[in-house]
Amino acid sequence: MKVNDAVRAGMQQRVHEVKNDAANEVADEAANEATRAVASAMQHITVVILTYNRAAELQRTLERMLFAASVPRIVVVDNASSDGTAQMLRARFPQVGLLSLPANIGAAARNAGAAAVDTDYIAFSDDDTWWADGSLERAVALMENHPDVAVLCARVLVGEEEREDPTCTAMAASPLPAQGLPGPALLGFLAGASVMRRAAFLEAGGYEPRFFIGGEEGLLALDLVARGWRIAYVPELTVHHHPSSLRDSVTRKRCLLRNALWICWMRLPFALALRESLRLLRDGGRDGVMWSGLRVALGGLPWALRRRRVVPRDVVLQYRRLHG
C-alpha cells in the first residue's frame, strides 16, 4: 500500500471511530436523560396499597413492583390484619412504608394512606393488583399536563392470561365529552387501579367510612366532578389484577347494592334517585341480594338523607347520559 493510501485509510478509520464515539455519547446522554426523567417523575408519586389478611397476595404484589425497572415509593395500609401481614412486611420489605390501623375500616383506610404521604399524586392499589412498569411515570406526566384532572383510571388485565376487565371495555366506550382529556371521560373509576391527585382527593374528603367496601368510588367520583375536577380512562396505563381467592362474594354484592342505593339518595334528584333505585334492585334480584341489600340500605337511609347534597345539573346530565 502506498504511504498516502495508508494515511488516508488511517484517517478514515479515525473519523469512523470519532463518529462512533460521538454517537455513543449521544446515546448515553439520552439514556441518562431518560433515567433522570423517570427518577424525577417517581419523586412525585407514591403507591398506597390497601390490605387485609392477604399476606401471601401482598408479598407477590410487592415483589412485582419492587423488582421493576422503576421502583416507586410504596406505603402499605394494613386494616388490622391478623395473619402476620405486618411481621411479613417488616421482615421481607423493610424499604416499604407500613401504616397499621387499629381496626378494619375498609376502603376508608385509603384516606389514612393519603394523609400519611406528601407526594402530589397517589397510585392506589389493592393487595392483589400491581402497576405495570412504566405506567406510573407516564401517569405523572399526564397529570402534569392536565391540571384539571383528578383521577386517571388504568386498563386492568386479569389473571395470568391477562384478560381485559369488562369494566375497561365500558370505560373505553364512554359517551361523555372528552375534549382536552388524555382519554375517555368518566363519572367513576376503579379504586384499586387509579392515580389520584392528592389535593383533589383530600379536598373531596376521600372515601366515606360508612360504605366500608364495594362501589365506594362512586360517591367520591360524583363529588370530584361536582367540584369541577375531571376523570379519564387511559388504557396506556396498565394494572395487573390476580384476584384473591379470599373473597366473600355474597357480602360484597350486598354492600355494592347498599352503597349504590345510598349514593342515589345522597346525590341524585329525587325522581332520578327513585328510577335508579328500582333499576339497582332489579339487578340485585338477579344477583340474589335484592332483599338483604335493600334491608341494610333502608337501615342507613336516615343517615344518607342527612348527608344529601344533590350534584350540579351538568353532573346530573352526565349521569343520565351514561345510564340512559
C-alpha positions, 0 to 999 in steps of 0.5 A: 500500500502506498504511504498516502493510501495508508494515511488516508485509510488511517484517517478514515478509520479515525473519523469512523471511530470519532463518529462512533464515539460521538454517537455513543455519547449521544446515546448515553446522554439520552439514556441518562436523560431518560433515567433522570426523567423517570427518577424525577417523575417517581419523586412525585408519586407514591403507591398506597396499597390497601390490605387485609389478611392477604399476606401471601397476595401482598408479598407477590404484589410487592415483589412485582413492583419492587423488582421493576425497572422503576421502583416507586415509593410504596406505603402499605395500609394494613386494616388490622390484619391478623395473619402476620401481614405486618411481621411479613412486611417488616421482615421481607420489605423493610424499604416499604412504608407500613401504616397499621390501623387499629381496626378494619375500616375498609376502603376508608383506610385509603384516606389514612394512606393519603394523609400519611404521604406528601407526594402530589399524586397517589397510585392506589392499589389493592393487595392483589393488583400491581402497576405495570412498569412504566405506567406510573411515570407516564401517569405523572406526566399526564397529570402534569399536563392536565391540571384539571384532572383528578383521577386517571383510571388504568386498563386492568388485565386479569389473571395470568392470561391477562384478560381485559376487565369488562369494566375497561371495555365500558370505560373505553366506550364512554359517551361523555365529552372528552375534549382536552382529556388524555382519554375517555371521560368518566363519572367513576373509576376503579379504586384499586387501579387509579392515580389520584391527585392528592389535593383533589382527593383530600379536598373531596374528603376521600372515601366515606367510612360508612360504605366500608367496601364495594362501589365506594368510588362512586360517591367520591367520583360524583363529588370530584366532578361536582367540584369541577375536577375531571376523570379519564380512562387511559388504557396506556396505563396498565394494572395487573389484577390476580384476584384473591381467592379470599373473597366473600362474594355474597357480602360484597354484592350486598354492600355494592347494592347498599352503597349504590342505593345510598349514593342515589339518595345522597346525590341524585334528584329525587325522581332520578334517585327513585328510577335508579333505585328500582333499576339497582334492585332489579339487578340485585334480584338477579344477583340474589341480594335484592332483599338483604341489600335493600334491608341494610340500605333502608337501615342507613337511609336516615343517615344518607338523607342527612348527608344529601347534597344533590350534584350540579345539573351538568353532573346530573346530565352526565349521569343520565347520559351514561345510564340512559 
